[in-house]
Amino acid sequence: MKRSTLSHSLLNIILVFTESALTLLLRLDPELRKAAYPLAKQGTVICLRLYLPHIEIFATFSYKGVLLDANLPVGRSEPDVIINAYSIQVLSALTSHDSETTEKLQMRGELIQVQLVKQFITQLGLGGLIQGILKKFKGGNAKQKPSADEMEEKKNNYKLRIAEQQTQINTLTIKNREFETTVKELQSRQKTLTIITIASVIMAIVAVITLLMN
């Protein structure tokens, strides 16, 4: 009796940790949420019958996540899908992220339900966990490689900016030349005016001297 109680308690602890891990995975991996959505919509119940050791686990899909229990949910007389497999087979399917490994699992139930469960298990692989964690903690800071259309748009924008800058440079060059021409004209006028002024002063002095001598 003590062994049975201990085994049941240990199983409950494992199920709680597994359920928490599934909840985390569903938050991290959008593709996994897509795979779980049709199962949650139908309230699918899966019975997982494992051998070596012999364990029977029930997984109930809902919009809140995946509920794991050692007993069939209340109000259900039988599960929608039954999976019979050795523990090592299930472990391999859950960690491989490989559809061929998942196909080897023996499943009973409606064809559509079975296919949905297979898709979920395949997406649930360890690869999905790693990808989800990388997207969550690194994806936000990592720069994604731009597409060909985005690269072409960036090139066109750069070309447009260069053309605008070249136009501005040309405009400034023309204005600078006009300014230099204006300055030279003013300098020339100033020089001419200076010569005329000096000549006028000299002529005035000569005229004054001539008058005084007469």
Solvent accessible surface area in square Angstrom, and as a share of the most:
residue,aa,sasa,rsa
1,M,200,0.89
2,K,179,0.76
3,R,210,0.77
4,S,73,0.47
5,T,78,0.45
6,L,128,0.64
7,S,68,0.44
8,H,91,0.41
9,S,50,0.32
10,L,101,0.50
11,L,28,0.14
12,N,55,0.28
13,I,93,0.47
14,I,91,0.46
15,L,9,0.04
16,V,93,0.54
17,F,142,0.59
18,T,56,0.33
19,E,50,0.22
20,S,65,0.42
21,A,50,0.39
22,L,17,0.08
23,T,46,0.27
24,L,94,0.47
25,L,17,0.08
26,L,20,0.10
27,R,181,0.66
28,L,16,0.08
29,D,6,0.03
30,P,51,0.32
31,E,80,0.36
32,L,1,0.01
33,R,108,0.39
34,K,136,0.58
35,A,16,0.12
36,A,9,0.07
37,Y,122,0.46
38,P,36,0.23
39,L,0,0.00
40,A,11,0.09
41,K,134,0.57
42,Q,98,0.44
43,G,26,0.25
44,T,0,0.00
45,V,1,0.01
46,I,13,0.06
47,C,1,0.01
48,L,35,0.17
49,R,76,0.28
50,L,19,0.09
51,Y,82,0.31
52,L,143,0.71
53,P,85,0.54
54,H,138,0.61
55,I,46,0.23
56,E,65,0.29
57,I,23,0.12
58,F,17,0.07
59,A,15,0.12
60,T,27,0.16
61,F,5,0.02
62,S,50,0.32
63,Y,150,0.57
64,K,195,0.83
65,G,12,0.11
66,V,8,0.05
67,L,98,0.49
68,L,22,0.11
69,D,60,0.31
70,A,19,0.15
71,N,94,0.48
72,L,50,0.25
73,P,33,0.21
74,V,157,0.90
75,G,78,0.75
76,R,81,0.29
77,S,109,0.71
78,E,117,0.52
79,P,24,0.15
80,D,44,0.23
81,V,0,0.00
82,I,27,0.14
83,I,5,0.02
84,N,28,0.14
85,A,6,0.04
86,Y,111,0.42
87,S,29,0.19
88,I,120,0.61
89,Q,72,0.32
90,V,13,0.08
91,L,103,0.51
92,S,46,0.30
93,A,0,0.00
94,L,60,0.30
95,T,61,0.36
96,S,49,0.32
97,H,56,0.25
98,D,53,0.28
99,S,61,0.39
100,E,124,0.56
101,T,29,0.17
102,T,1,0.01
103,E,95,0.42
104,K,151,0.64
105,L,9,0.05
106,Q,129,0.57
107,M,30,0.13
108,R,134,0.49
109,G,46,0.44
110,E,124,0.56
111,L,133,0.66
112,I,123,0.62
113,Q,20,0.09
114,V,13,0.07
115,Q,72,0.32
116,L,27,0.13
117,V,0,0.00
118,K,29,0.12
119,Q,104,0.46
120,F,9,0.04
121,I,16,0.08
122,T,32,0.18
123,Q,40,0.18
124,L,22,0.11
125,G,0,0.00
126,L,80,0.40
127,G,21,0.20
128,G,1,0.01
129,L,50,0.25
130,I,90,0.46
131,Q,88,0.39
132,G,1,0.01
133,I,69,0.35
134,L,83,0.41
135,K,113,0.48
136,K,125,0.53
137,F,142,0.59
138,K,126,0.54
139,G,33,0.32
140,G,74,0.71
141,N,136,0.70
142,A,61,0.47
143,K,197,0.84
144,Q,164,0.73
145,K,190,0.80
146,P,48,0.30
147,S,59,0.38
148,A,85,0.66
149,D,117,0.61
150,E,86,0.39
151,M,85,0.38
152,E,93,0.41
153,E,104,0.47
154,K,97,0.41
155,K,105,0.44
156,N,75,0.39
157,N,64,0.33
158,Y,122,0.47
159,K,133,0.56
160,L,107,0.53
161,R,144,0.53
162,I,112,0.57
163,A,54,0.41
164,E,90,0.40
165,Q,106,0.47
166,Q,91,0.40
167,T,84,0.49
168,Q,114,0.50
169,I,94,0.48
170,N,71,0.36
171,T,58,0.33
172,L,117,0.58
173,T,52,0.30
174,I,98,0.50
175,K,120,0.51
176,N,78,0.40
177,R,158,0.58
178,E,103,0.46
179,F,134,0.56
180,E,83,0.37
181,T,72,0.42
182,T,66,0.38
183,V,47,0.27
184,K,137,0.58
185,E,87,0.39
186,L,101,0.50
187,Q,111,0.49
188,S,64,0.41
189,R,163,0.60
190,Q,124,0.55
191,K,139,0.59
192,T,70,0.41
193,L,117,0.58
194,T,68,0.39
195,I,100,0.51
196,I,96,0.49
197,T,70,0.40
198,I,93,0.47
199,A,43,0.33
200,S,57,0.37
201,V,77,0.44
202,I,94,0.48
203,M,138,0.62
204,A,54,0.42
205,I,91,0.46
206,V,85,0.49
207,A,51,0.40
208,V,83,0.47
209,I,85,0.43
210,T,66,0.38
211,L,131,0.65
212,L,145,0.72
213,M,160,0.71
214,N,150,0.77
